Amino acid sequence: MKELRAEEVTGGVKGWMQRAYTELIQPDLFEDVPSSDTLMRIHSTAEEFDASAEELWAPFQVNSVSGR
């Protein structure tokens, strides 16, 4: 097993972080929204719920997301 020097580990992490930033954070994710027919169809046919129903179920949605 090869023992890594600090410079090698730091360089690898820095490279991974730079790739993650370049691919995930830097691009404008909303740039392609108007040109995506599938995405526009999904949003235009989405269900809309009454505000009182949304308010009633909001605590349950938060609990299900948090895994509690």
ABEGO torsion letter per residue (X at the ends): XBBBBAAAAAAAAAAAAAAAAAAAAABBAAAAAAABAAAAAAAAABBBBBAAAAAAAAAAAAAAAAGX
